[in-house]
Amino acid sequence: MLRSLRHAARLVRIARILARHNALFPLGLLPQTRPLLRVLDRFQHKAAPGRPGERLASALEEAGPSFIKFGQSLSTRADLFGEQVVRDLSKLQDRLPPFPGTAAVAIVEEELERPLTALFAAFEPEPVAAASIAQVHRARTTDGREVAVKVLRPGIEAAMEEDIDFFFWLADLAERLHPPFRRFRPVEAVRIFATTTRREMDLRLEAAAAAEFAENNADAEGFRVPRVDWERTARRVVTFEWVEGLRIDDRSGLLRAGFDPAALLERATRVFFNQIFRDGFFHGDMHAGNMLVDPEGRIVALDFGIMGRLDLPTRIHLARMLTAFLKGDYQQVAEVFLEAGFLSRETELSAFTQACRAIGEPIRDQPLSRISFGRLLAQILAMAQDFEMEIQPQLLLLQKTMIMAEGIGRSLNPDVNMWMLAEPLVEAWVREHLAPARNAERAVREAMEAVRRIPALVRRGERLLADLPPAAIAPPRRSGNPAWLWWLLLGVALGLAAD
């Protein structure tokens, strides 16, 4: 009860922020809250500038770090808000005022269990960048190396956990108010957000991701990943080599420095393709600020807090799906979705095929240079939600990454689409991995692995069932909407009226 009261008060405060920015329109997602939206509309600041998505982004920035992060995660949910709103949410700026350098020094010394002077010959107290979770300081090690030291914000873990609990409460509230809304899986979306955010707050995991990413791209010509200084890395501190360079979207600066944007685009395309299809381990926050071009002309990736993974079957399904769309074989698109387990066996495939055609026909016979695979994937995932497709977090992150990569490509060469350059790479990869012999060999390996694991899985299941009380095995029951939900909505309205 205390938890609900605490979060209800928080909801009123957030509603006031949304009203100030004329951004209460998310209330229209639920039929039960639409009457409330009509009542609260009089309290909105109608003169707030911008499109709905821009106003919502401004409100989330004011609400605080976790809301910025959550808004960025919602930028993949065109099924909820539509294309224009999610496009605006994708521009949310993860920047906050810096915290004092003295606090950063205290965290560094506590985490690394050594005085600052034993670790660094110089440490700049003013950060070079400050975001919602951490900020970055330039420093020089005792052996003379220039480094970037990333330090978590003081108290950020506790603040994030409080906000995550609020998001879970809000998602559960939405499901209780309107059970059909469960098909959008709001609780699952919050769970994915919580998992990603908690990983971001353990900087050792970012260091490990950078090391794996560097290993995967060790042979990539003209591309590199900054080295991790493991001696100066812990849970709340990570240290990388310092990198000087130009932002990859600074076309005029690159030209002045003598670099060929077309060659950089070709190199970036090859690296991006390898991340997705060859390795199945990709950078999940590939905006232009995280891609530099160093003085030697090499592309350097930064910030490895958000990374995505795709297993081989998913990569194969993705390649088959995209190529089937381009060929206009919508029946095959539907079959791939079913084979991948994205759709239930009860789905009416003919209706899903027709929906795929509605997306694919507008791009038929279009030159590859005019096709955005990021937008195409977004439309597919949004449409599939109408058929109760299981949420695919890895594909949502990939879709967001594709759009970012396409934006970088346009900034380097507006006349060339990166997918034109990637087409021969994709075709070669599809031929290699979809050959019948390879499919048969892979099926045998997977079958043998499954057989090998059966005894252990049976034993584990028996132990789990033996340990469970009888009540825990019974299916859960959901009650109807309790009266306190309606009192809560009334409280939100009164809270806004008092503002």
TILO-162659 format. One line per 5 residues: their letters; for each residue y, x, z of C-alpha. Coordinates in steps of 0.5 Angstrom, whole numbers, padded with zeros to 4 digits. Example, Ala and Ser with C-alpha at 12.3 -4.5 7.8 and 13.67 -1.06 7.14 Angstrom:
# residues 2
AS	-0009:0025:0016 ~ -0002:0027:0014
//
This chain:
# residues 499
MLRSL	0000:0000:0000 ~ 0005:0006:0002 ~ 0003:0009:-0005 ~ 0005:0003:-0009 ~ 0011:0002:-0005
RHAAR	0013:0009:-0006 ~ 0012:0009:-0014 ~ 0015:0002:-0014 ~ 0022:0005:-0011 ~ 0021:0010:-0016
LVRIA	0020:0005:-0022 ~ 0027:0002:-0020 ~ 0030:0009:-0021 ~ 0027:0010:-0027 ~ 0029:0003:-0030
RILAR	0036:0005:-0028 ~ 0036:0011:-0032 ~ 0033:0008:-0038 ~ 0038:0002:-0038 ~ 0044:0007:-0038
HNALF	0041:0010:-0044 ~ 0039:0003:-0047 ~ 0032:0005:-0047 ~ 0028:0000:-0044 ~ 0025:-0002:-0050
PLGLL	0018:0000:-0048 ~ 0018:-0006:-0044 ~ 0017:-0010:-0050 ~ 0010:-0007:-0051 ~ 0007:-0012:-0046
PQTRP	0007:-0019:-0047 ~ 0008:-0020:-0039 ~ 0014:-0015:-0039 ~ 0018:-0018:-0045 ~ 0021:-0024:-0041
LLRVL	0023:-0018:-0036 ~ 0026:-0014:-0042 ~ 0030:-0020:-0044 ~ 0033:-0021:-0037 ~ 0034:-0014:-0036
DRFQH	0038:-0013:-0043 ~ 0044:-0015:-0040 ~ 0044:-0009:-0035 ~ 0043:-0004:-0041 ~ 0049:0001:-0043
KAAPG	0049:-0002:-0050 ~ 0054:0003:-0052 ~ 0049:0009:-0051 ~ 0049:0013:-0058 ~ 0043:0014:-0062
RPGER	0037:0011:-0065 ~ 0032:0008:-0060 ~ 0027:0014:-0060 ~ 0034:0019:-0059 ~ 0036:0014:-0053
LASAL	0029:0015:-0050 ~ 0029:0022:-0051 ~ 0036:0023:-0047 ~ 0033:0018:-0041 ~ 0027:0022:-0041
EEAGP	0031:0029:-0040 ~ 0035:0026:-0035 ~ 0029:0024:-0031 ~ 0026:0031:-0030 ~ 0021:0036:-0032
SFIKF	0015:0032:-0032 ~ 0018:0026:-0036 ~ 0020:0031:-0041 ~ 0013:0034:-0042 ~ 0010:0027:-0042
GQSLS	0015:0025:-0047 ~ 0013:0030:-0051 ~ 0006:0028:-0051 ~ 0008:0021:-0053 ~ 0011:0024:-0059
TRADL	0004:0024:-0062 ~ 0003:0016:-0061 ~ 0005:0013:-0067 ~ 0001:0007:-0065 ~ 0005:0005:-0059
FGEQV	0012:0007:-0061 ~ 0012:0007:-0069 ~ 0014:0013:-0073 ~ 0021:0014:-0072 ~ 0021:0014:-0065
VRDLS	0015:0019:-0064 ~ 0019:0023:-0069 ~ 0025:0023:-0065 ~ 0021:0024:-0058 ~ 0018:0030:-0062
KLQDR	0025:0034:-0061 ~ 0025:0033:-0054 ~ 0028:0040:-0051 ~ 0024:0043:-0046 ~ 0030:0046:-0043
LPPFP	0033:0046:-0036 ~ 0038:0050:-0032 ~ 0035:0056:-0029 ~ 0033:0057:-0022 ~ 0036:0063:-0018
GTAAV	0033:0070:-0020 ~ 0032:0072:-0012 ~ 0027:0066:-0012 ~ 0024:0069:-0018 ~ 0023:0076:-0015
AIVEE	0020:0073:-0009 ~ 0015:0069:-0013 ~ 0013:0076:-0017 ~ 0013:0080:-0010 ~ 0008:0074:-0007
ELERP	0004:0073:-0013 ~ 0003:0081:-0014 ~ 0003:0083:-0007 ~ 0007:0089:-0008 ~ 0015:0090:-0008
LTALF	0019:0089:-0014 ~ 0020:0096:-0014 ~ 0013:0098:-0015 ~ 0012:0094:-0021 ~ 0019:0094:-0025
AAFEP	0024:0100:-0026 ~ 0029:0094:-0028 ~ 0028:0087:-0027 ~ 0034:0082:-0030 ~ 0036:0077:-0025
EPVAA	0039:0072:-0030 ~ 0033:0069:-0035 ~ 0033:0069:-0042 ~ 0030:0062:-0042 ~ 0029:0057:-0037
ASIAQ	0024:0051:-0039 ~ 0021:0045:-0034 ~ 0015:0049:-0032 ~ 0017:0056:-0032 ~ 0023:0061:-0034
VHRAR	0023:0068:-0037 ~ 0026:0075:-0035 ~ 0027:0081:-0038 ~ 0024:0087:-0035 ~ 0022:0094:-0035
TTDGR	0016:0097:-0032 ~ 0015:0103:-0028 ~ 0012:0107:-0034 ~ 0018:0105:-0038 ~ 0015:0099:-0042
EVAVK	0020:0093:-0044 ~ 0016:0087:-0042 ~ 0018:0079:-0041 ~ 0016:0076:-0034 ~ 0014:0069:-0034
VLRPG	0015:0066:-0027 ~ 0013:0059:-0025 ~ 0019:0054:-0022 ~ 0019:0054:-0014 ~ 0015:0048:-0012
IEAAM	0014:0045:-0019 ~ 0006:0044:-0017 ~ 0008:0039:-0012 ~ 0013:0036:-0016 ~ 0008:0035:-0022
EEDID	0003:0032:-0018 ~ 0007:0027:-0015 ~ 0009:0025:-0022 ~ 0002:0025:-0025 ~ 0000:0020:-0019
FFFWL	0006:0016:-0021 ~ 0004:0016:-0028 ~ -0003:0014:-0026 ~ 0000:0008:-0022 ~ 0004:0006:-0028
ADLAE	-0002:0006:-0033 ~ -0006:0003:-0029 ~ -0001:-0003:-0027 ~ 0000:-0003:-0035 ~ -0008:-0005:-0036
RLHPP	-0008:-0010:-0030 ~ -0002:-0013:-0033 ~ -0005:-0014:-0040 ~ -0012:-0012:-0040 ~ -0012:-0012:-0048
FRRFR	-0007:-0006:-0047 ~ -0013:-0002:-0045 ~ -0015:-0001:-0052 ~ -0009:0004:-0052 ~ -0012:0008:-0046
PVEAV	-0006:0009:-0042 ~ -0010:0012:-0036 ~ -0014:0016:-0041 ~ -0007:0019:-0044 ~ -0005:0020:-0037
RIFAT	-0011:0024:-0035 ~ -0011:0028:-0042 ~ -0003:0030:-0040 ~ -0005:0032:-0033 ~ -0011:0036:-0035
TTRRE	-0006:0040:-0040 ~ 0000:0040:-0035 ~ -0005:0043:-0029 ~ -0007:0048:-0034 ~ 0000:0050:-0036
MDLRL	0001:0052:-0029 ~ -0004:0057:-0028 ~ -0001:0063:-0032 ~ -0007:0066:-0032 ~ -0010:0061:-0037
EAAAA	-0004:0062:-0041 ~ -0006:0070:-0041 ~ -0013:0069:-0043 ~ -0011:0064:-0048 ~ -0006:0070:-0051
AEFAE	-0012:0075:-0051 ~ -0017:0070:-0054 ~ -0012:0069:-0060 ~ -0010:0076:-0061 ~ -0018:0077:-0061
NNADA	-0019:0072:-0067 ~ -0013:0075:-0071 ~ -0014:0082:-0070 ~ -0015:0083:-0077 ~ -0010:0078:-0080
EGFRV	-0005:0082:-0084 ~ 0003:0082:-0082 ~ 0001:0077:-0076 ~ 0000:0079:-0068 ~ 0000:0077:-0061
PRVDW	0004:0080:-0055 ~ 0000:0084:-0051 ~ -0002:0082:-0044 ~ 0000:0086:-0038 ~ -0006:0084:-0033
ERTAR	-0004:0088:-0028 ~ 0003:0084:-0027 ~ -0001:0077:-0028 ~ -0003:0072:-0023 ~ -0003:0065:-0022
RVVTF	0004:0064:-0022 ~ 0007:0070:-0026 ~ 0005:0073:-0033 ~ 0007:0079:-0036 ~ 0007:0080:-0044
EWVEG	0010:0086:-0048 ~ 0017:0084:-0050 ~ 0018:0082:-0057 ~ 0025:0083:-0061 ~ 0025:0079:-0067
LRIDD	0029:0073:-0071 ~ 0026:0066:-0071 ~ 0022:0064:-0077 ~ 0026:0058:-0079 ~ 0033:0063:-0079
RSGLL	0032:0063:-0087 ~ 0039:0067:-0088 ~ 0038:0072:-0083 ~ 0031:0073:-0085 ~ 0034:0074:-0092
RAGFD	0040:0079:-0090 ~ 0034:0083:-0086 ~ 0031:0084:-0093 ~ 0025:0079:-0091 ~ 0022:0075:-0097
PAALL	0021:0068:-0094 ~ 0016:0066:-0099 ~ 0011:0072:-0097 ~ 0012:0070:-0090 ~ 0010:0063:-0091
ERATR	0004:0065:-0095 ~ 0002:0069:-0089 ~ 0004:0064:-0084 ~ -0001:0059:-0088 ~ -0007:0063:-0088
VFFNQ	-0006:0064:-0080 ~ -0005:0057:-0079 ~ -0011:0055:-0083 ~ -0016:0060:-0080 ~ -0013:0058:-0073
IFRDG	-0016:0051:-0075 ~ -0022:0052:-0079 ~ -0025:0059:-0078 ~ -0023:0059:-0071 ~ -0022:0052:-0068
FFHGD	-0017:0055:-0063 ~ -0010:0053:-0065 ~ -0003:0054:-0062 ~ -0001:0047:-0060 ~ 0006:0048:-0059
MHAGN	0008:0052:-0066 ~ 0015:0050:-0066 ~ 0020:0055:-0069 ~ 0022:0058:-0062 ~ 0015:0060:-0061
MLVDP	0015:0064:-0068 ~ 0019:0071:-0069 ~ 0019:0076:-0075 ~ 0019:0083:-0072 ~ 0023:0089:-0075
EGRIV	0017:0091:-0079 ~ 0016:0084:-0082 ~ 0010:0081:-0078 ~ 0010:0074:-0075 ~ 0009:0074:-0068
ALDFG	0007:0068:-0064 ~ 0010:0067:-0057 ~ 0008:0062:-0051 ~ 0001:0060:-0050 ~ 0001:0055:-0045
IMGRL	-0001:0049:-0050 ~ -0007:0051:-0054 ~ -0012:0046:-0058 ~ -0020:0047:-0059 ~ -0024:0044:-0065
DLPTR	-0031:0044:-0065 ~ -0035:0046:-0072 ~ -0037:0039:-0073 ~ -0030:0036:-0072 ~ -0027:0041:-0076
IHLAR	-0032:0039:-0082 ~ -0031:0032:-0081 ~ -0023:0033:-0081 ~ -0024:0037:-0088 ~ -0029:0032:-0091
MLTAF	-0024:0026:-0088 ~ -0018:0029:-0091 ~ -0021:0031:-0098 ~ -0024:0024:-0099 ~ -0017:0021:-0098
LKGDY	-0014:0026:-0103 ~ -0020:0024:-0108 ~ -0019:0016:-0106 ~ -0026:0016:-0104 ~ -0024:0011:-0098
QQVAE	-0031:0009:-0097 ~ -0033:0016:-0095 ~ -0027:0016:-0090 ~ -0030:0010:-0087 ~ -0037:0013:-0086
VFLEA	-0034:0020:-0084 ~ -0030:0016:-0078 ~ -0037:0013:-0076 ~ -0041:0019:-0077 ~ -0036:0023:-0072
GFLSR	-0037:0018:-0067 ~ -0029:0016:-0067 ~ -0031:0009:-0069 ~ -0036:0004:-0065 ~ -0042:0002:-0069
ETELS	-0040:-0005:-0069 ~ -0034:-0004:-0073 ~ -0033:-0008:-0080 ~ -0033:-0002:-0084 ~ -0031:-0006:-0090
AFTQA	-0024:-0008:-0086 ~ -0023:-0001:-0084 ~ -0024:0002:-0091 ~ -0019:-0003:-0094 ~ -0014:0000:-0088
CRAIG	-0016:0007:-0090 ~ -0014:0005:-0098 ~ -0007:0002:-0095 ~ -0005:0009:-0093 ~ -0008:0013:-0098
EPIRD	-0006:0009:-0104 ~ 0001:0011:-0103 ~ 0000:0018:-0104 ~ -0005:0018:-0110 ~ -0003:0022:-0116
QPLSR	0003:0025:-0111 ~ 0003:0033:-0112 ~ 0001:0036:-0106 ~ 0008:0039:-0105 ~ 0010:0032:-0103
ISFGR	0004:0030:-0098 ~ 0005:0031:-0091 ~ -0002:0032:-0088 ~ 0001:0032:-0081 ~ 0004:0025:-0083
LLAQI	-0002:0023:-0086 ~ -0007:0024:-0080 ~ -0002:0021:-0076 ~ -0002:0014:-0080 ~ -0010:0015:-0080
LAMAQ	-0010:0016:-0072 ~ -0005:0010:-0071 ~ -0009:0005:-0076 ~ -0016:0007:-0073 ~ -0013:0005:-0066
DFEME	-0013:-0002:-0069 ~ -0020:-0002:-0070 ~ -0021:0001:-0062 ~ -0022:0008:-0064 ~ -0024:0012:-0058
IQPQL	-0018:0017:-0057 ~ -0018:0024:-0060 ~ -0014:0028:-0056 ~ -0016:0034:-0060 ~ -0014:0031:-0066
LLLQK	-0007:0028:-0063 ~ -0005:0035:-0061 ~ -0007:0038:-0068 ~ -0003:0032:-0072 ~ 0003:0035:-0068
TMIMA	0002:0042:-0069 ~ 0001:0040:-0077 ~ 0008:0037:-0077 ~ 0011:0043:-0073 ~ 0008:0048:-0078
EGIGR	0010:0044:-0084 ~ 0017:0044:-0081 ~ 0017:0051:-0081 ~ 0014:0052:-0088 ~ 0020:0048:-0091
SLNPD	0025:0052:-0087 ~ 0022:0058:-0090 ~ 0021:0055:-0097 ~ 0023:0048:-0098 ~ 0020:0048:-0105
VNMWM	0013:0050:-0103 ~ 0009:0046:-0099 ~ 0004:0050:-0094 ~ -0002:0046:-0096 ~ -0001:0048:-0104
LAEPL	-0002:0055:-0101 ~ -0008:0053:-0097 ~ -0011:0049:-0102 ~ -0016:0054:-0104 ~ -0017:0057:-0097
VEAWV	-0019:0049:-0095 ~ -0024:0049:-0102 ~ -0027:0055:-0100 ~ -0029:0053:-0093 ~ -0031:0046:-0095
REHLA	-0036:0049:-0100 ~ -0039:0054:-0095 ~ -0040:0049:-0089 ~ -0042:0043:-0093 ~ -0047:0046:-0097
PARNA	-0054:0043:-0096 ~ -0057:0049:-0094 ~ -0052:0050:-0089 ~ -0052:0043:-0086 ~ -0060:0043:-0086
ERAVR	-0060:0050:-0082 ~ -0054:0048:-0077 ~ -0058:0041:-0076 ~ -0065:0045:-0074 ~ -0061:0050:-0069
EAMEA	-0057:0044:-0066 ~ -0064:0040:-0065 ~ -0067:0046:-0062 ~ -0062:0047:-0057 ~ -0062:0039:-0055
VRRIP	-0069:0040:-0054 ~ -0069:0046:-0050 ~ -0064:0042:-0046 ~ -0067:0036:-0044 ~ -0072:0038:-0038
ALVRR	-0065:0041:-0035 ~ -0061:0034:-0036 ~ -0067:0030:-0034 ~ -0067:0034:-0027 ~ -0060:0034:-0026
GERLL	-0060:0026:-0028 ~ -0065:0025:-0023 ~ -0062:0029:-0017 ~ -0055:0025:-0019 ~ -0058:0018:-0018
ADLPP	-0062:0020:-0012 ~ -0056:0022:-0009 ~ -0052:0016:-0010 ~ -0051:0010:-0006 ~ -0054:0003:-0009
AAIAP	-0047:0001:-0009 ~ -0044:0006:-0013 ~ -0049:0005:-0019 ~ -0047:-0002:-0019 ~ -0042:-0004:-0025
PRRSG	-0035:-0004:-0023 ~ -0031:-0011:-0022 ~ -0024:-0012:-0024 ~ -0020:-0017:-0021 ~ -0014:-0021:-0024
NPAWL	-0007:-0019:-0023 ~ -0005:-0019:-0016 ~ 0001:-0023:-0014 ~ 0004:-0016:-0012 ~ 0005:-0014:-0019
WWLLL	0009:-0020:-0020 ~ 0013:-0019:-0014 ~ 0014:-0011:-0017 ~ 0017:-0014:-0023 ~ 0022:-0018:-0019
GVALG	0024:-0012:-0015 ~ 0025:-0008:-0021 ~ 0030:-0013:-0024 ~ 0033:-0014:-0017 ~ 0034:-0006:-0017
LAAD	0037:-0006:-0024 ~ 0042:-0012:-0022 ~ 0044:-0008:-0016 ~ 0046:-0002:-0020
//
